[in-house]
Amino acid sequence: MELKTRLSNYVHTYTRTNEELHFNSDYLKTASKLINETINFIEYSLNRKGNSYLLQNICISTLNDQDKKILTDWKSGKIRDEDALKEILKKQKVAIHPK
């Protein structure tokens, strides 16, 4: 199961019982592990470079307007198909910076 799917189970705490939300509950212990896994994923995916971040080796601060729009569309869910995103990126020839 994907990280985002597993994490989504822990976002809607209003659906949980008081016992599940108790500090030492199995539910919160599992959530804590998942949150740490998410932090590790983000730190691995985003590399700091000066005052900017590299996202999967893409320097966000230096993207042109068309490439920024593609990134924004992908992050907002307007582009949902990974293969479609790859094709768009190939056509745009997004500038990818080596690590």
C-alpha positions in Angstrom: 0.0 0.0 0.0 1.3 3.4 -0.9 2.6 5.8 1.8 -0.1 8.4 1.0 -2.9 5.9 1.3 -1.6 4.6 4.6 -1.1 8.1 5.9 -4.6 9.2 4.9 -6.0 6.7 7.4 -4.5 8.9 10.2 -5.7 12.3 9.0 -9.3 12.0 9.9 -9.0 11.5 13.7 -12.6 12.5 14.2 -13.5 9.0 13.1 -11.6 7.4 16.0 -12.7 6.4 19.4 -11.3 7.9 22.6 -9.4 4.7 23.3 -7.7 4.9 19.9 -6.7 8.5 20.6 -5.2 7.7 24.0 -1.5 8.6 24.1 -0.2 5.1 24.4 -2.7 3.4 22.1 -1.6 1.1 19.3 -3.4 3.4 16.9 -1.2 6.4 17.9 2.0 4.2 18.1 1.4 3.1 14.5 0.6 6.7 13.5 3.9 7.9 15.0 5.8 5.3 13.0 4.0 6.2 9.8 4.7 9.9 10.4 8.4 9.2 10.9 8.4 7.2 7.7 6.7 10.1 5.9 9.3 12.6 7.3 12.1 10.3 6.1 10.5 10.1 2.6 10.1 13.9 2.4 13.7 14.5 3.6 15.0 11.9 1.1 12.9 13.4 -1.8 13.6 17.1 -1.0 17.2 18.1 -0.9 18.0 21.6 0.4 20.2 23.7 -1.9 20.8 27.2 -0.6 17.4 28.9 -0.2 15.7 26.4 -2.5 14.8 22.7 -2.5 15.5 20.1 -5.1 12.5 17.9 -5.8 13.6 14.6 -7.4 16.6 16.5 -8.7 14.5 19.4 -10.1 15.6 22.8 -8.7 12.2 24.4 -8.1 13.5 28.0 -7.8 14.9 27.9 -11.3 12.0 26.3 -13.2 10.5 28.4 -16.0 6.8 29.3 -15.8 5.7 26.4 -18.0 7.5 23.9 -15.9 6.2 25.5 -12.6 2.7 25.1 -14.0 3.3 21.4 -14.7 4.6 20.9 -11.2 1.6 22.8 -9.7 -0.8 20.8 -11.8 0.8 17.6 -10.6 0.8 18.6 -7.0 -2.8 19.7 -7.1 -4.0 16.5 -8.7 -4.9 18.0 -12.1 -2.4 15.5 -13.6 -3.2 12.2 -12.0 -1.6 9.7 -14.4 2.1 9.2 -13.9 2.6 8.1 -17.5 0.9 11.3 -18.7 3.1 13.4 -16.4 6.2 11.7 -17.8 5.1 12.4 -21.4 4.4 16.1 -20.6 7.8 16.4 -19.0 9.5 14.8 -22.0 7.7 17.2 -24.3 8.6 20.2 -22.2 12.2 19.0 -21.7 12.2 20.1 -18.0 15.7 21.1 -16.8 16.8 18.4 -14.5 19.9 19.2 -12.4 22.2 16.3 -11.3 22.8 15.8 -7.6 
